[in-house]
Amino acid sequence: MIGILIDASLVVVNGFHAALKSGNAGEAMRLLAADALLLEAGGIETRAEYEKNHLPADIEFEKAITTMRGPSRVTVAGDAAWAITNSEYKGTFQGKPVDSIGVELMVLSRDSAGWRIRTIHWSGRSRRPAA
């Protein structure tokens, strides 16, 4: 049973990233709960703020660069789940080179409509040159 719940929550996590990569803002927003919060660079955005202010740039970024996501580590506890994923980003965005690493934490909840993303926390940094 837990394996099925992990798979179902991963469909939402992967679906969110696929929506960004393909430029499908509507699908990305459909996967976010109505009260979702997004945390990045020391700030907090509501779902509405993210859709208006940050989502277009996230789509542009995902389309411009190459992202290599590591496997997600998912934990399910009842109707809650959290997924932690490491990523590497390489390419050029807005005329500037990108070579960075990041980690993402998504917290999901499940109700009669299925799994929805409640919170996303992104943390990243430029890759440090090899010594």
C-alpha positions in Angstrom: 0.0 0.0 0.0 2.8 2.5 0.9 4.4 1.8 -2.5 1.2 2.8 -4.3 1.0 6.0 -2.2 4.6 6.9 -2.9 4.0 6.3 -6.6 0.9 8.5 -6.6 2.6 11.4 -4.8 5.6 11.1 -7.2 3.3 11.5 -10.1 2.3 14.9 -8.8 5.9 15.9 -8.1 7.1 14.8 -11.5 4.0 16.3 -13.1 4.7 19.7 -11.7 8.3 19.7 -13.1 7.0 18.4 -16.5 4.5 21.2 -16.6 7.2 23.8 -16.0 9.5 22.3 -18.6 6.7 22.2 -21.2 5.4 25.7 -20.4 2.0 24.4 -19.1 1.3 27.0 -16.4 -2.3 25.7 -16.0 -1.2 22.2 -15.2 1.5 23.4 -12.8 -1.1 25.5 -10.9 -3.6 22.6 -10.9 -1.1 20.5 -8.9 -0.7 23.2 -6.2 -3.2 23.3 -3.3 -5.3 26.4 -3.0 -3.4 27.4 0.1 0.1 26.4 -1.1 3.2 28.3 -0.1 6.4 28.5 -2.0 9.7 29.3 -0.2 12.8 30.4 -2.0 15.7 32.8 -1.4 14.5 33.7 2.1 11.0 34.6 0.9 7.5 33.2 1.0 5.0 33.4 -1.8 1.3 32.4 -1.7 -0.1 30.4 -4.6 -1.5 33.5 -6.2 1.8 35.5 -5.8 3.7 32.6 -7.3 1.4 32.3 -10.3 1.6 36.1 -11.0 5.2 36.8 -10.1 7.4 33.8 -10.2 5.8 31.1 -12.3 6.6 32.7 -15.7 10.3 33.0 -14.8 10.4 29.4 -13.6 8.9 28.3 -16.9 11.4 30.4 -18.9 14.3 29.1 -16.7 13.2 25.4 -17.2 12.9 25.8 -20.9 16.3 27.5 -21.2 18.6 25.2 -19.1 19.2 21.5 -18.7 18.1 20.1 -15.4 19.3 16.7 -14.1 17.1 15.6 -11.2 18.3 12.9 -8.8 15.8 10.3 -7.5 13.2 11.7 -5.1 13.2 10.4 -1.6 9.5 10.1 -0.6 8.0 9.5 2.8 4.3 9.0 3.2 2.5 9.3 6.6 -1.2 8.9 6.3 -2.6 11.7 4.1 0.7 13.6 4.1 3.9 13.0 2.0 7.2 14.8 1.5 9.6 14.4 -1.3 13.2 15.6 -1.3 15.1 15.9 -4.6 18.6 17.1 -5.6 19.1 18.8 -8.9 21.8 20.1 -11.1 21.2 23.0 -13.5 23.4 23.9 -16.5 23.0 26.2 -19.5 22.4 29.8 -20.2 19.6 31.9 -18.8 19.0 35.5 -19.8 22.5 35.6 -21.3 24.2 34.4 -18.2 25.8 31.0 -17.6 24.2 28.7 -15.1 26.0 25.9 -13.3 24.3 25.3 -10.0 23.0 22.6 -7.7 19.9 22.7 -5.6 17.6 20.8 -3.3 13.8 20.8 -3.3 11.4 19.8 -0.5 7.8 19.3 -1.6 5.1 18.7 1.1 1.9 17.1 -0.3 -1.5 16.3 1.2 -4.1 13.9 0.0 -7.9 14.4 0.0 -10.8 13.0 -2.1 -9.3 14.9 -5.2 -5.9 13.1 -4.8 -2.5 14.4 -3.9 -1.8 18.2 -4.1 1.4 20.1 -3.4 1.0 22.2 -0.2 4.5 23.6 0.1 7.7 23.8 -2.0 11.0 24.9 -0.6 13.8 25.5 -3.1 17.4 26.0 -2.0 20.3 26.3 -4.4 23.8 27.7 -5.0 26.3 28.1 -7.8 28.6 25.1 -8.2 31.9 25.7 -6.6 34.9 25.2 -8.8 36.9 22.1 -8.3 39.9 22.6 -6.0 
